[in-house]
Amino acid sequence: MATESAAKPQKFKAEVSQVLSLVINSLYSNKDIFLRELVSNAADALDKRRFESIAKPKLTPEGHEPRIRLIPDREAGTLTIWDNGIGMGKGALAKDLGTVARSGTKEFAKKLEEATQQAEQGELSLIGQFGVGFYSGYLVADSIDVVSRGAGSADAHRWSSDGQESFTIEATEREEPGTSVVLHLKDEQKKYLEEYELRNLVRTYSDFIDYPIELLVDRKGGDDDGDDDGDEPQGPHFESINRASALWTRPKSEISDEQYEELYKHLSHDWEPPLCRAHFSVEGTQMFTGLLFVPKRAPFDMLAPQGESEHGVRLYVRRIFIMDNCKELLPRWLRFVRGVIDSDDLPLNVSRELLQDSAIVRVIRKQVIRRVLDALGTVAKDSPEQYAVFWNTFGAVFKEGLHFDADQKDKIAPLLRYESSGSEGLTSLPEYVERMAEGQEKIYYALGPSSEMLLKSPHLEGLKAKDYEVLFMTDGVDQWAVEGLQEFGGKPLVTAMEADVDRGDDGKSEDADKEGGELSELRERCKQVLEEHVSEVRVSSRLTDSPACLVLPKGGLPAHLERMIRSYQQDLPTQKRILELNPSHALIKRMESVRADEPESDKLTEWIEMLYDQALLSEGSPLPDPTRFASRVATLMEQQG
C-alpha cells in the first residue's frame, strides 16, 4: 500500500500561470477539442508502452490488453480519461505537467498571444505544437487530477491543480500501470457526461485511434418504447465506441476527408485541414504503407537550426509504433511534412543507427519524396491559389532541396515559384521559358533583399531594354539553391548581378569596348581612388539610365547576403566588387572632361567617391560614411544655387 503524505503545493515554472490563462480563456472557440487532445495523449502512452516492451517484455505482462476508457460520473461531476499505457512516476508528473512548453515557455506565450489577437473567428489552437495538449482539459474543467503509475513500478501518484498558480503531488494507489486524467467539469460543461455527446466526439475526432476506446454506460433494462433487447448487456459496463484500426491500413474508398483530417490533427496538432495528402501502399521486395500530409501553415520551429527543431514522420512496424519524428525517412527540406510510415520489413527493435544504414529506409525515403512532390504537383496544377499559399509558407525551406538533394532537382524545378520583372504574382520556370523574348537563350535572375528593390536595380537596365524577364530571388537560401539548379529546359540560369553576363550581339558590346578604351585613364583614376573598395573598374554594357553600378566577381556573394553573414561571422574577409561605368551617361562624360583638364584634381576625387556611394545606395547597401556623403551633397547643391 502506498504511504500517504501531506501534499505540499508546488509553484508552476515561470510564466506558466500566464500561459495557462491564455490556454483556458483564449485558445479554442470549440471546446470539444479537449477530448481529442486527451485521447491522443492516452494513445501515445499506449504506443510508448508497446514500444518499450519490445526491449523489456516484463513491462507488458501476458494477457495485457491496451485500451482507453471514458468514465463519466454524473454524481461526482467528473469525466475520467483512463489508459493502461506507459504511465508516469512522480518526477515525470512534476516535469511534464508542471512545465508548460519546456522548449520555451516565453516563446509559447508570445506566439499564443499573437495568434489570439489575429484570429477573429474559428478554432484557434497552438496547444499541440508546443507539447501542452493536456492543458486543454482546463477548457471544460475547474480542476484536474492525474493519477498515474509507471509501467514496471508499484508506486502511484496523484497530481492535482486548478490551473492557477500551483499544483500538488501525493502518493496514492492505482491497480495497474497507466494514467487516469480526472476532469472536474464546470457546471456549464456537464453535457460531456452524456453518452450521446461522448460517442459523437469519439466518432468525429478519434475514430482512427488504433486502440479500443471504451465508454462506461449503464443500461437500465428495456428501451424507451418498453421493448427489452435481451442481447444487450444490462447495468454498468464498457462498450467499444471506435473502429480501433489504423486509418492508413484501410482502403481509400472507406475513408472520408473528415477522417483524414482528424488523423492529421492528431499527428500535427494543427487546427486547420492539411493542404494536401498522399496515401499509398508499396508492394514488392519491400512492403510498406504511407499516409503523408502537407500543412497549410508552418510549425513554430520550422526555421530553427538543424538539431533544434522536430521534423519527420511517425514510424510503425507492422502497426506497432516505433518512433516519432523519424528524420531518416524524410529529408530536411521536407521537414514540414507530417504523416505515418508503416513497414512490414523493418525489425521491431530497429534503432536509429540501423535506420541510417538501411537499404529499406533508402527505398522508403525515395518513395516519400516522390509522393510528396507528386501531391504538390497536383495542387500546383489544379489549384494555383492554394499552391501560392504553400509557396509563401514553405518555399524558402523547399528550395533547400536543390542544394542538398541534387538527384531531385528535375522534379523540384517545375514546382519553384518566383516573383519577376515580367509577371504579376508568382511565376514558374516553365511559364518564364514560355514568355522568353525572341533570341533569348538564357534565364536571368537577380538576388536581393526584396522584389521592390530589385525591380529598380540598375543591373537590370540592359535586360529590360531588350525585353528580357528577370526572376527575383529574395530568400537567403537562393544563392546556394540556384547553384544546385544551374539550368532548366536546356537553358542556363545566369545572374544579372555578375560582371560577365552576356547580353547578346546587338553591337552595344563593341561600342562599349570602343568607349572603354577612350575611358581607360578615367577608369585607372577611379581604381586608384577606390582601391580599398573595388577590384576592377570596367565599362558597362548593362546600364542605360544609371551612371554606374557595382557588380559581383564570378561566384561572389550579393551585398545583402554578405552583410547578413558578416553579422554572424565577424571575421568574414571583405569582398571587393567591380565598378562598372556607363560611358554614354552625361555624368561619366563630365567626369572624363574634368579628368582631361585636371587629372589629379581634388574635385575629380570627390566625384569618384560620390559615384561609388551612389552605386552603394542604388543597390540598398549602407554608406561607409553617410555624414560625409550628406555634406558633399549639400556642397554641390550650394554650388548649383
DOTOR-845623 format. One record per residue (C-alpha): residue number from 1; residue in one letter; x, y, z. Coordinates in steps of 0.25 Angstrom, whole numbers, padded with zeros to 4 digits. Example, Ala and Ser with C-alpha at 12.3 -4.5 7.8 and 13.67 -1.06 7.14 Angstrom:
! residues 2
ATOM   seti   tormar      c1      c2      c3
ATOM      1        a    0049   -0018    0031
ATOM      2        s    0055   -0004    0029
END
This chain:
! residues 641
ATOM   seti   tormar      c1      c2      c3
ATOM      1        m    0000    0000    0000
ATOM      2        a    0005    0014   -0003
ATOM      3        t    0009    0023    0008
ATOM      4        e    0001    0035    0010
ATOM      5        s    0008    0048    0012
ATOM      6        a    0004    0063    0012
ATOM      7        a    0003    0069   -0002
ATOM      8        k    0012    0081   -0002
ATOM      9        p    0007    0091   -0012
ATOM     10        q    0018    0094   -0023
ATOM     11        k    0018    0106   -0032
ATOM     12        f    0018    0105   -0047
ATOM     13        k    0030    0109   -0054
ATOM     14        a    0032    0123   -0058
ATOM     15        e    0021    0129   -0068
ATOM     16        v    0013    0116   -0067
ATOM     17        s    0001    0123   -0060
ATOM     18        q    0001    0133   -0071
ATOM     19        v    0001    0122   -0082
ATOM     20        l   -0010    0115   -0074
ATOM     21        s   -0019    0127   -0074
ATOM     22        l   -0017    0128   -0089
ATOM     23        v   -0020    0114   -0091
ATOM     24        i   -0032    0114   -0083
ATOM     25        n   -0038    0127   -0087
ATOM     26        s   -0034    0129   -0102
ATOM     27        l   -0029    0117   -0108
ATOM     28        y   -0041    0110   -0114
ATOM     29        s   -0054    0114   -0119
ATOM     30        n   -0058    0099   -0120
ATOM     31        k   -0057    0093   -0106
ATOM     32        d   -0060    0079   -0112
ATOM     33        i   -0045    0078   -0116
ATOM     34        f   -0041    0075   -0101
ATOM     35        l   -0045    0061   -0103
ATOM     36        r   -0037    0059   -0116
ATOM     37        e   -0025    0064   -0109
ATOM     38        l   -0026    0055   -0096
ATOM     39        v   -0030    0043   -0104
ATOM     40        s   -0018    0045   -0113
ATOM     41        n   -0009    0046   -0101
ATOM     42        a   -0014    0033   -0096
ATOM     43        a   -0012    0027   -0109
ATOM     44        d    0003    0032   -0109
ATOM     45        a    0004    0026   -0095
ATOM     46        l    0000    0012   -0101
ATOM     47        d    0009    0013   -0112
ATOM     48        k    0021    0016   -0103
ATOM     49        r    0018    0004   -0094
ATOM     50        r    0016   -0005   -0106
ATOM     51        f    0030    0000   -0112
ATOM     52        e    0037   -0001   -0098
ATOM     53        s    0032   -0015   -0097
ATOM     54        i    0040   -0019   -0109
ATOM     55        a    0053   -0018   -0101
ATOM     56        k    0047   -0020   -0087
ATOM     57        p    0036   -0031   -0089
ATOM     58        k    0033   -0030   -0074
ATOM     59        l    0027   -0016   -0075
ATOM     60        t    0015   -0023   -0082
ATOM     61        p    0010   -0036   -0075
ATOM     62        e    0003   -0047   -0083
ATOM     63        g   -0011   -0044   -0085
ATOM     64        h   -0010   -0029   -0085
ATOM     65        e   -0020   -0022   -0094
ATOM     66        p   -0017   -0008   -0097
ATOM     67        r   -0029    0001   -0096
ATOM     68        i   -0034    0015   -0094
ATOM     69        r   -0047    0017   -0085
ATOM     70        l   -0056    0029   -0083
ATOM     71        i   -0063    0028   -0070
ATOM     72        p   -0074    0039   -0067
ATOM     73        d   -0078    0040   -0053
ATOM     74        r   -0091    0049   -0052
ATOM     75        e   -0092    0049   -0037
ATOM     76        a   -0077    0054   -0035
ATOM     77        g   -0078    0063   -0048
ATOM     78        t   -0065    0057   -0053
ATOM     79        l   -0060    0051   -0067
ATOM     80        t   -0048    0041   -0066
ATOM     81        i   -0040    0038   -0078
ATOM     82        w   -0033    0025   -0074
ATOM     83        d   -0022    0017   -0081
ATOM     84        n   -0013    0006   -0077
ATOM     85        g   -0001    0011   -0085
ATOM     86        i    0013    0015   -0080
ATOM     87        g    0009    0023   -0068
ATOM     88        m    0018    0033   -0061
ATOM     89        g    0025    0034   -0048
ATOM     90        k    0026    0046   -0038
ATOM     91        g    0037    0052   -0045
ATOM     92        a    0031    0051   -0059
ATOM     93        l    0018    0057   -0053
ATOM     94        a    0025    0069   -0048
ATOM     95        k    0033    0071   -0060
ATOM     96        d    0023    0068   -0071
ATOM     97        l    0011    0075   -0064
ATOM     98        g    0018    0086   -0056
ATOM     99        t    0025    0092   -0068
ATOM    100        v    0018    0097   -0080
ATOM    101        a    0025    0097   -0093
ATOM    102        r    0038    0092   -0088
ATOM    103        s    0045    0096   -0101
ATOM    104        g    0042    0111   -0098
ATOM    105        t    0030    0116   -0089
ATOM    106        k    0032    0131   -0093
ATOM    107        e    0032    0127   -0108
ATOM    108        f    0019    0119   -0106
ATOM    109        a    0013    0131   -0099
ATOM    110        k    0017    0141   -0109
ATOM    111        k    0012    0133   -0121
ATOM    112        l   -0001    0129   -0114
ATOM    113        e   -0004    0144   -0111
ATOM    114        e   -0001    0148   -0125
ATOM    115        a   -0009    0137   -0131
ATOM    116        t   -0021    0140   -0121
ATOM    117        q   -0020    0155   -0126
ATOM    118        q   -0020    0151   -0140
ATOM    119        a   -0031    0141   -0140
ATOM    120        e   -0045    0147   -0142
ATOM    121        q   -0053    0134   -0143
ATOM    122        g   -0051    0119   -0144
ATOM    123        e   -0044    0110   -0135
ATOM    124        l   -0030    0115   -0130
ATOM    125        s   -0020    0104   -0126
ATOM    126        l   -0006    0104   -0123
ATOM    127        i   -0006    0095   -0112
ATOM    128        g   -0001    0082   -0118
ATOM    129        q    0010    0089   -0126
ATOM    130        f    0016    0093   -0112
ATOM    131        g    0014    0079   -0105
ATOM    132        v    0003    0084   -0096
ATOM    133        g   -0009    0077   -0101
ATOM    134        f   -0012    0073   -0086
ATOM    135        y   -0016    0087   -0082
ATOM    136        s   -0027    0087   -0092
ATOM    137        g   -0035    0080   -0081
ATOM    138        y   -0036    0093   -0074
ATOM    139        l   -0045    0098   -0085
ATOM    140        v   -0056    0089   -0078
ATOM    141        a   -0051    0087   -0064
ATOM    142        d   -0049    0095   -0052
ATOM    143        s   -0038    0086   -0047
ATOM    144        i   -0031    0073   -0052
ATOM    145        d   -0026    0061   -0044
ATOM    146        v   -0016    0052   -0051
ATOM    147        v   -0014    0038   -0045
ATOM    148        s   -0002    0031   -0051
ATOM    149        r    0007    0019   -0049
ATOM    150        g    0019    0016   -0057
ATOM    151        a    0020    0002   -0064
ATOM    152        g    0029   -0006   -0056
ATOM    153        s    0027    0001   -0043
ATOM    154        a    0018   -0001   -0032
ATOM    155        d    0017    0013   -0027
ATOM    156        a    0006    0022   -0032
ATOM    157        h    0004    0037   -0030
ATOM    158        r   -0007    0048   -0031
ATOM    159        w   -0004    0061   -0038
ATOM    160        s   -0015    0072   -0035
ATOM    161        s   -0017    0086   -0039
ATOM    162        d   -0028    0096   -0042
ATOM    163        g   -0019    0102   -0053
ATOM    164        q   -0016    0115   -0045
ATOM    165        e   -0002    0117   -0038
ATOM    166        s    0001    0103   -0033
ATOM    167        f    0000    0088   -0033
ATOM    168        t    0001    0077   -0023
ATOM    169        i    0007    0063   -0024
ATOM    170        e    0004    0052   -0014
ATOM    171        a    0005    0037   -0012
ATOM    172        t   -0007    0029   -0016
ATOM    173        e   -0011    0015   -0022
ATOM    174        r   -0015    0010   -0035
ATOM    175        e   -0018   -0004   -0039
ATOM    176        e   -0009   -0005   -0051
ATOM    177        p    0001    0004   -0059
ATOM    178        g   -0005    0015   -0067
ATOM    179        t   -0011    0028   -0065
ATOM    180        s   -0025    0034   -0061
ATOM    181        v   -0028    0048   -0065
ATOM    182        v   -0040    0053   -0056
ATOM    183        l   -0047    0065   -0061
ATOM    184        h   -0055    0072   -0050
ATOM    185        l   -0065    0078   -0060
ATOM    186        k   -0070    0093   -0059
ATOM    187        d   -0085    0093   -0057
ATOM    188        e   -0088    0099   -0071
ATOM    189        q   -0079    0087   -0077
ATOM    190        k   -0087    0075   -0071
ATOM    191        k   -0092    0072   -0085
ATOM    192        y   -0079    0064   -0087
ATOM    193        l   -0084    0054   -0077
ATOM    194        e   -0095    0049   -0087
ATOM    195        e   -0093    0036   -0094
ATOM    196        y   -0098    0042   -0108
ATOM    197        e   -0088    0054   -0107
ATOM    198        l   -0076    0045   -0104
ATOM    199        r   -0080    0035   -0115
ATOM    200        n   -0081    0046   -0125
ATOM    201        l   -0068    0053   -0121
ATOM    202        v   -0060    0040   -0122
ATOM    203        r   -0067    0037   -0135
ATOM    204        t   -0063    0051   -0140
ATOM    205        y   -0049    0053   -0135
ATOM    206        s   -0043    0039   -0130
ATOM    207        d   -0049    0028   -0138
ATOM    208        f   -0036    0025   -0145
ATOM    209        i   -0029    0022   -0132
ATOM    210        d   -0022    0008   -0133
ATOM    211        y   -0027    0004   -0119
ATOM    212        p   -0041    0001   -0113
ATOM    213        i   -0047    0014   -0107
ATOM    214        e   -0058    0008   -0097
ATOM    215        l   -0069    0017   -0091
ATOM    216        l   -0075    0013   -0078
ATOM    217        v   -0090    0012   -0080
ATOM    218        d   -0102    0008   -0071
ATOM    219        r   -0113    0001   -0077
ATOM    220        k   -0125    0001   -0068
ATOM    221        g   -0133   -0010   -0076
ATOM    222        g   -0143   -0008   -0087
ATOM    223        d   -0143    0003   -0097
ATOM    224        d   -0152    0015   -0097
ATOM    225        d   -0163    0008   -0104
ATOM    226        g   -0163   -0003   -0094
ATOM    227        d   -0157   -0013   -0102
ATOM    228        d   -0146   -0021   -0096
ATOM    229        d   -0134   -0025   -0104
ATOM    230        g   -0129   -0038   -0098
ATOM    231        d   -0116   -0037   -0105
ATOM    232        e   -0111   -0024   -0099
ATOM    233        p   -0103   -0024   -0086
ATOM    234        q   -0110   -0018   -0075
ATOM    235        g   -0105   -0010   -0063
ATOM    236        p   -0091   -0002   -0064
ATOM    237        h   -0082   -0008   -0074
ATOM    238        f   -0072   -0003   -0084
ATOM    239        e   -0075   -0002   -0099
ATOM    240        s   -0065    0000   -0110
ATOM    241        i   -0069    0013   -0118
ATOM    242        n   -0058    0014   -0129
ATOM    243        r   -0053    0005   -0140
ATOM    244        a   -0039    0003   -0134
ATOM    245        s   -0032    0000   -0147
ATOM    246        a   -0020    0009   -0152
ATOM    247        l   -0026    0018   -0163
ATOM    248        w   -0015    0017   -0172
ATOM    249        t   -0018    0002   -0173
ATOM    250        r   -0032    0004   -0179
ATOM    251        p   -0035    0005   -0193
ATOM    252        k   -0036    0019   -0198
ATOM    253        s   -0051    0017   -0202
ATOM    254        e   -0054    0015   -0188
ATOM    255        i   -0048    0027   -0182
ATOM    256        s   -0055    0041   -0182
ATOM    257        d   -0048    0054   -0183
ATOM    258        e   -0052    0057   -0169
ATOM    259        q   -0045    0044   -0164
ATOM    260        y   -0033    0048   -0172
ATOM    261        e   -0033    0062   -0166
ATOM    262        e   -0035    0057   -0151
ATOM    263        l   -0023    0047   -0153
ATOM    264        y   -0015    0059   -0158
ATOM    265        k   -0019    0068   -0146
ATOM    266        h   -0015    0056   -0137
ATOM    267        l   -0001    0055   -0143
ATOM    268        s    0001    0070   -0144
ATOM    269        h   -0008    0077   -0134
ATOM    270        d   -0011    0087   -0145
ATOM    271        w   -0025    0093   -0145
ATOM    272        e   -0026    0095   -0160
ATOM    273        p   -0028    0083   -0170
ATOM    274        p   -0016    0080   -0178
ATOM    275        l   -0012    0086   -0191
ATOM    276        c   -0012    0072   -0198
ATOM    277        r   -0009    0058   -0195
ATOM    278        a   -0003    0045   -0201
ATOM    279        h   -0008    0031   -0197
ATOM    280        f   -0001    0020   -0203
ATOM    281        s    0004    0005   -0202
ATOM    282        v    0016   -0001   -0208
ATOM    283        e    0018   -0016   -0210
ATOM    284        g    0029   -0023   -0216
ATOM    285        t    0043   -0026   -0210
ATOM    286        q    0039   -0016   -0199
ATOM    287        m    0025   -0015   -0193
ATOM    288        f    0020   -0002   -0186
ATOM    289        t    0009    0008   -0185
ATOM    290        g    0010    0023   -0184
ATOM    291        l    0000    0034   -0181
ATOM    292        l    0006    0048   -0183
ATOM    293        f    0001    0062   -0181
ATOM    294        v    0006    0075   -0185
ATOM    295        p    0001    0086   -0175
ATOM    296        k   -0004    0100   -0179
ATOM    297        r    0004    0107   -0168
ATOM    298        a    0018    0105   -0163
ATOM    299        p    0021    0098   -0150
ATOM    300        f    0027    0109   -0140
ATOM    301        d    0041    0103   -0140
ATOM    302        m    0042    0101   -0155
ATOM    303        l    0053    0111   -0157
ATOM    304        a    0061    0106   -0145
ATOM    305        p    0075    0102   -0147
ATOM    306        q    0077    0087   -0150
ATOM    307        g    0076    0079   -0137
ATOM    308        e    0067    0089   -0130
ATOM    309        s    0054    0086   -0138
ATOM    310        e    0046    0074   -0139
ATOM    311        h    0043    0068   -0152
ATOM    312        g    0040    0055   -0158
ATOM    313        v    0028    0045   -0159
ATOM    314        r    0024    0034   -0149
ATOM    315        l    0030    0021   -0152
ATOM    316        y    0022    0008   -0149
ATOM    317        v    0026   -0006   -0152
ATOM    318        r    0014   -0016   -0154
ATOM    319        r    0005   -0006   -0148
ATOM    320        i    0014   -0005   -0135
ATOM    321        f    0018    0009   -0132
ATOM    322        i    0034    0010   -0132
ATOM    323        m    0038    0025   -0132
ATOM    324        d    0033    0039   -0134
ATOM    325        n    0040    0049   -0143
ATOM    326        c    0047    0039   -0151
ATOM    327        k    0057    0048   -0158
ATOM    328        e    0063    0037   -0166
ATOM    329        l    0050    0035   -0174
ATOM    330        l    0049    0050   -0178
ATOM    331        p    0060    0060   -0184
ATOM    332        r    0061    0073   -0176
ATOM    333        w    0056    0081   -0188
ATOM    334        l    0042    0074   -0186
ATOM    335        r    0043    0076   -0171
ATOM    336        f    0029    0082   -0171
ATOM    337        v    0022    0069   -0176
ATOM    338        r    0015    0061   -0165
ATOM    339        g    0010    0046   -0166
ATOM    340        v    0012    0032   -0164
ATOM    341        i    0020    0021   -0170
ATOM    342        d    0017    0006   -0166
ATOM    343        s    0027   -0004   -0171
ATOM    344        d    0025   -0019   -0172
ATOM    345        d    0040   -0022   -0174
ATOM    346        l    0048   -0014   -0163
ATOM    347        p    0051   -0021   -0150
ATOM    348        l    0042   -0017   -0137
ATOM    349        n    0055   -0014   -0130
ATOM    350        v    0060   -0005   -0141
ATOM    351        s    0069    0007   -0136
ATOM    352        r    0073    0020   -0142
ATOM    353        e    0087    0014   -0144
ATOM    354        l    0081    0003   -0152
ATOM    355        l    0071    0013   -0160
ATOM    356        q    0083    0021   -0164
ATOM    357        d    0089    0009   -0171
ATOM    358        s    0077    0002   -0176
ATOM    359        a    0074   -0001   -0191
ATOM    360        i    0059   -0002   -0187
ATOM    361        v    0060    0012   -0182
ATOM    362        r    0066    0018   -0194
ATOM    363        v    0055    0012   -0203
ATOM    364        i    0044    0017   -0193
ATOM    365        r    0051    0031   -0193
ATOM    366        k    0051    0032   -0208
ATOM    367        q    0036    0028   -0209
ATOM    368        v    0033    0039   -0198
ATOM    369        i    0040    0049   -0207
ATOM    370        r    0033    0045   -0219
ATOM    371        r    0019    0044   -0213
ATOM    372        v    0020    0058   -0207
ATOM    373        l    0025    0064   -0220
ATOM    374        d    0014    0057   -0228
ATOM    375        a    0004    0063   -0218
ATOM    376        l    0010    0077   -0218
ATOM    377        g    0010    0076   -0234
ATOM    378        t   -0005    0073   -0234
ATOM    379        v   -0008    0085   -0225
ATOM    380        a    0000    0094   -0233
ATOM    381        k   -0007    0089   -0246
ATOM    382        d   -0021    0089   -0240
ATOM    383        s   -0021    0100   -0230
ATOM    384        p   -0011    0111   -0233
ATOM    385        e   -0016    0119   -0222
ATOM    386        q   -0014    0108   -0211
ATOM    387        y    0000    0105   -0217
ATOM    388        a    0003    0120   -0215
ATOM    389        v   -0001    0119   -0200
ATOM    390        f    0008    0107   -0199
ATOM    391        w    0020    0114   -0206
ATOM    392        n    0019    0127   -0198
ATOM    393        t    0019    0118   -0185
ATOM    394        f    0029    0107   -0189
ATOM    395        g    0036    0112   -0201
ATOM    396        a    0049    0116   -0194
ATOM    397        v    0050    0102   -0188
ATOM    398        f    0046    0095   -0200
ATOM    399        k    0057    0101   -0209
ATOM    400        e    0068    0095   -0200
ATOM    401        g    0065    0082   -0207
ATOM    402        l    0072    0088   -0219
ATOM    403        h    0085    0089   -0211
ATOM    404        f    0084    0077   -0202
ATOM    405        d    0077    0067   -0212
ATOM    406        a    0083    0069   -0226
ATOM    407        d    0077    0056   -0231
ATOM    408        q    0063    0062   -0229
ATOM    409        k    0065    0075   -0236
ATOM    410        d    0058    0072   -0249
ATOM    411        k    0045    0069   -0240
ATOM    412        i    0047    0081   -0231
ATOM    413        a    0050    0091   -0242
ATOM    414        p    0035    0091   -0248
ATOM    415        l    0030    0094   -0234
ATOM    416        l    0039    0106   -0232
ATOM    417        r    0032    0120   -0231
ATOM    418        y    0038    0134   -0232
ATOM    419        e    0033    0148   -0234
ATOM    420        s    0039    0154   -0247
ATOM    421        s    0040    0167   -0255
ATOM    422        g    0030    0161   -0265
ATOM    423        s    0019    0156   -0257
ATOM    424        e    0009    0159   -0246
ATOM    425        g    0010    0150   -0234
ATOM    426        l    0018    0137   -0235
ATOM    427        t    0023    0130   -0247
ATOM    428        s    0029    0117   -0250
ATOM    429        l    0041    0113   -0259
ATOM    430        p    0032    0107   -0270
ATOM    431        e    0024    0120   -0270
ATOM    432        y    0037    0128   -0271
ATOM    433        v    0042    0120   -0282
ATOM    434        e    0029    0121   -0290
ATOM    435        r    0030    0136   -0289
ATOM    436        m    0044    0137   -0293
ATOM    437        a    0047    0148   -0303
ATOM    438        e    0052    0144   -0317
ATOM    439        g    0066    0141   -0318
ATOM    440        q    0067    0140   -0302
ATOM    441        e    0076    0127   -0299
ATOM    442        k    0077    0129   -0284
ATOM    443        i    0069    0130   -0272
ATOM    444        y    0073    0143   -0264
ATOM    445        y    0071    0145   -0249
ATOM    446        a    0075    0155   -0239
ATOM    447        l    0078    0153   -0224
ATOM    448        g    0074    0164   -0214
ATOM    449        p    0066    0167   -0201
ATOM    450        s    0053    0169   -0208
ATOM    451        s    0046    0169   -0221
ATOM    452        e    0043    0184   -0220
ATOM    453        m    0057    0188   -0219
ATOM    454        l    0062    0178   -0230
ATOM    455        l    0051    0184   -0239
ATOM    456        k    0058    0197   -0238
ATOM    457        s    0073    0191   -0239
ATOM    458        p    0082    0197   -0249
ATOM    459        h    0087    0183   -0252
ATOM    460        l    0074    0181   -0259
ATOM    461        e    0074    0193   -0269
ATOM    462        g    0080    0186   -0280
ATOM    463        l    0072    0174   -0279
ATOM    464        k    0059    0182   -0278
ATOM    465        a    0063    0189   -0291
ATOM    466        k    0064    0176   -0298
ATOM    467        d    0050    0172   -0292
ATOM    468        y    0057    0161   -0284
ATOM    469        e    0049    0156   -0272
ATOM    470        v    0057    0155   -0259
ATOM    471        l    0054    0145   -0247
ATOM    472        f    0055    0152   -0234
ATOM    473        m    0061    0143   -0223
ATOM    474        t    0059    0149   -0209
ATOM    475        d    0061    0137   -0199
ATOM    476        g    0074    0135   -0192
ATOM    477        v    0075    0121   -0198
ATOM    478        d    0074    0125   -0212
ATOM    479        q    0089    0128   -0214
ATOM    480        w    0092    0113   -0211
ATOM    481        a    0079    0107   -0217
ATOM    482        v    0081    0113   -0231
ATOM    483        e    0095    0107   -0231
ATOM    484        g    0089    0094   -0230
ATOM    485        l    0079    0096   -0241
ATOM    486        q    0089    0103   -0252
ATOM    487        e    0079    0101   -0264
ATOM    488        f    0065    0098   -0267
ATOM    489        g    0060    0092   -0280
ATOM    490        g    0074    0093   -0286
ATOM    491        k    0075    0108   -0283
ATOM    492        p    0085    0112   -0273
ATOM    493        l    0082    0121   -0261
ATOM    494        v    0090    0134   -0261
ATOM    495        t    0091    0144   -0250
ATOM    496        a    0089    0159   -0255
ATOM    497        m    0098    0163   -0243
ATOM    498        e    0111    0158   -0248
ATOM    499        a    0121    0165   -0257
ATOM    500        d    0122    0156   -0269
ATOM    501        v    0107    0154   -0273
ATOM    502        d    0106    0152   -0288
ATOM    503        r    0095    0161   -0293
ATOM    504        g    0095    0157   -0307
ATOM    505        d    0101    0162   -0320
ATOM    506        d    0094    0175   -0323
ATOM    507        g    0106    0184   -0325
ATOM    508        k    0106    0190   -0311
ATOM    509        s    0117    0182   -0306
ATOM    510        e    0126    0187   -0317
ATOM    511        d    0122    0201   -0315
ATOM    512        a    0125    0199   -0300
ATOM    513        d    0139    0194   -0303
ATOM    514        k    0142    0205   -0312
ATOM    515        e    0137    0216   -0302
ATOM    516        g    0144    0207   -0291
ATOM    517        g    0157    0210   -0298
ATOM    518        e    0155    0224   -0298
ATOM    519        l    0151    0224   -0283
ATOM    520        s    0164    0216   -0279
ATOM    521        e    0170    0227   -0272
ATOM    522        l    0157    0231   -0264
ATOM    523        r    0156    0216   -0261
ATOM    524        e    0170    0216   -0256
ATOM    525        r    0168    0228   -0247
ATOM    526        c    0155    0222   -0241
ATOM    527        k    0163    0210   -0238
ATOM    528        q    0173    0218   -0230
ATOM    529        v    0163    0226   -0222
ATOM    530        l    0155    0213   -0219
ATOM    531        e    0166    0203   -0218
ATOM    532        e    0161    0199   -0204
ATOM    533        h    0147    0196   -0209
ATOM    534        v    0147    0191   -0223
ATOM    535        s    0156    0181   -0230
ATOM    536        e    0154    0186   -0244
ATOM    537        v    0147    0197   -0252
ATOM    538        r    0140    0194   -0265
ATOM    539        v    0132    0200   -0276
ATOM    540        s    0117    0195   -0275
ATOM    541        s    0108    0189   -0286
ATOM    542        r    0097    0186   -0276
ATOM    543        l    0094    0201   -0272
ATOM    544        t    0084    0210   -0279
ATOM    545        d    0080    0220   -0269
ATOM    546        s    0089    0220   -0257
ATOM    547        p    0104    0225   -0258
ATOM    548        a    0110    0213   -0250
ATOM    549        c    0107    0200   -0242
ATOM    550        l    0115    0190   -0234
ATOM    551        v    0115    0176   -0239
ATOM    552        l    0120    0163   -0233
ATOM    553        p    0132    0156   -0237
ATOM    554        k    0130    0141   -0242
ATOM    555        g    0124    0134   -0230
ATOM    556        g    0123    0146   -0221
ATOM    557        l    0113    0148   -0210
ATOM    558        p    0102    0158   -0213
ATOM    559        a    0104    0170   -0203
ATOM    560        h    0091    0167   -0195
ATOM    561        l    0096    0153   -0192
ATOM    562        e    0110    0157   -0189
ATOM    563        r    0104    0167   -0179
ATOM    564        m    0095    0156   -0173
ATOM    565        i    0107    0146   -0172
ATOM    566        r    0116    0157   -0166
ATOM    567        s    0106    0159   -0155
ATOM    568        y    0109    0145   -0150
ATOM    569        q    0123    0143   -0155
ATOM    570        q    0131    0155   -0151
ATOM    571        d    0144    0151   -0158
ATOM    572        l    0138    0149   -0172
ATOM    573        p    0148    0155   -0182
ATOM    574        t    0144    0167   -0189
ATOM    575        q    0139    0165   -0203
ATOM    576        k    0144    0175   -0214
ATOM    577        r    0134    0176   -0225
ATOM    578        i    0135    0182   -0239
ATOM    579        l    0130    0196   -0242
ATOM    580        e    0124    0198   -0256
ATOM    581        l    0123    0211   -0263
ATOM    582        n    0112    0215   -0273
ATOM    583        p    0121    0222   -0284
ATOM    584        s    0108    0229   -0290
ATOM    585        h    0103    0235   -0277
ATOM    586        a    0105    0251   -0276
ATOM    587        l    0111    0250   -0262
ATOM    588        i    0122    0240   -0267
ATOM    589        k    0125    0249   -0279
ATOM    590        r    0126    0261   -0270
ATOM    591        m    0136    0253   -0261
ATOM    592        e    0144    0250   -0273
ATOM    593        s    0145    0264   -0277
ATOM    594        v    0149    0268   -0263
ATOM    595        r    0160    0258   -0263
ATOM    596        a    0165    0262   -0277
ATOM    597        d    0166    0277   -0271
ATOM    598        e    0172    0273   -0257
ATOM    599        p    0176    0259   -0256
ATOM    600        e    0179    0260   -0241
ATOM    601        s    0169    0270   -0236
ATOM    602        d    0162    0268   -0223
ATOM    603        k    0149    0271   -0229
ATOM    604        l    0150    0258   -0238
ATOM    605        t    0154    0250   -0226
ATOM    606        e    0141    0255   -0218
ATOM    607        w    0133    0252   -0230
ATOM    608        i    0138    0238   -0232
ATOM    609        e    0136    0235   -0217
ATOM    610        m    0122    0241   -0218
ATOM    611        l    0119    0232   -0230
ATOM    612        y    0123    0220   -0222
ATOM    613        d    0114    0224   -0211
ATOM    614        q    0103    0226   -0221
ATOM    615        a    0105    0212   -0226
ATOM    616        l    0104    0206   -0212
ATOM    617        l    0091    0214   -0210
ATOM    618        s    0085    0209   -0222
ATOM    619        e    0087    0194   -0218
ATOM    620        g    0082    0197   -0204
ATOM    621        s    0095    0196   -0197
ATOM    622        p    0099    0205   -0185
ATOM    623        l    0109    0216   -0188
ATOM    624        p    0123    0215   -0181
ATOM    625        d    0122    0230   -0177
ATOM    626        p    0108    0235   -0178
ATOM    627        t    0111    0249   -0171
ATOM    628        r    0122    0252   -0181
ATOM    629        f    0113    0248   -0193
ATOM    630        a    0102    0257   -0188
ATOM    631        s    0112    0269   -0186
ATOM    632        r    0117    0267   -0201
ATOM    633        v    0102    0267   -0206
ATOM    634        a    0100    0280   -0198
ATOM    635        t    0112    0286   -0204
ATOM    636        l    0108    0282   -0218
ATOM    637        m    0094    0288   -0216
ATOM    638        e    0100    0301   -0212
ATOM    639        q    0109    0301   -0224
ATOM    640        q    0097    0299   -0233
ATOM    641        g    0090    0310   -0226
END
